[in-house]
């Protein structure tokens, strides 16, 4: 859906500040990550928080509901004709999520999580209706840039400076993985805005370099990989014909093959290990074989999935107080999520829900790719979807928690549902008759 900038009543900077205020309450920033990787909370503290929730988060969500209601009363629902397939798949997935309360083990927790899910969906709908993809990139840059600035300030005021050789992970006000997502989105949005040739190019270039440098300092492997994947998709959309795109993909394949050969010749285990460490300390080296404890967790979660394979345990409520305690007793650490978005969805809403989600996500990604290949100015949605998919391989809160990446992903999908492609430009030479490319 192309939005005329003259008709937009919302400004990206103002919306970014509003989102930041809500996020500060819904997922409070914490200085505990300045000097360590996590809080000193025990399993009992976590279980208590799951049972009773957070007062600040409730206040933030009430404020979000009020803003959404005011916006809908003022503007109403969009009259733009939606993409029928995408809308149907989204409706089926949302319906299945809501229905999961029927067979949920912890009904109260499931009801709470479904309520948060629906609020995030409505917020994404309102944002997608009023904002263009350029506005979304601006909001992403503002939110992530302000968050990074506050984190750097906290790190250097309250903690100790982090250097590339220190082996310590940069987190600031966020967990290092969340900070990795933040820096990654800052880099991707900066690249998008730079490619549009608008104002503040020098400033955007500095922001891009700062985001990339801080991303490395988080030493978060998957956000780094997701960033490279997103940039690869962006580069692909800039090529103007099918032959150039095919050559680009072949070149990437050849580079990976040469890298594999070089590692094999010069000592693959040692070299590959150093690359995968990203400068982290010996504790991370010991966890490489199990993906920092994820593989034992996944095996344990699969035993629970086998008991309820098609329905799951209720939306975003598998890790109830009961299961958190049970998992912590069988692992040397505790967790409140599956560390895999796809496994988390299967645990919550079963393989049926996972299938619906994958269908929705695939159709949305194919549409985003088609729009980006037709006009590279529309590359931001496919960059975000590919970036999210990569992160979902070993992380799950990116689509379940009330954090900015979750809102952004929902917003991009909502935007694609109501996207009206009015481009009258002729097909790119060499792409005639090709459905996706």
Secondary structure, DSSP 8 states (H G I E B T S, - for coil): ----GGG----HHHHHHHHHHHHHHHT---GGGTTSSS----HHHHHHHHHH--HHHHHHHHHHHHHHHHHHHHH-S--S---HHHHHHHHHHHHHHHHTTTT-SSHHHHHHHHHHHHHHHHHHHHHHHH--HHHHHHHHHHHHHHHHHHHHHHHHHHS----TTS-----TTS-HHHHHHHHHHHHHHHHHHHHTT-S-HHHHHHHHHHHHHHHHHHT-HHHHHHHHHHHHHHHHHH--SHHHHHHHHHHHHHHHHHHHHHHHHS-HHHHHHHHHHTT--HHHHHTGGGTTTHHHHHHHHHHHHTTSTTT-SSTT-SS-HHHHHHHHHHSSS--SS-S-HHHHHHHHHHHHHHHHHHHHHHHHHHHHHHHHHH-GGG-HHHHHHHHHHHHHTT--GGGTSSSHHHHHHHHHHHHHHT----------TT-TT-S--
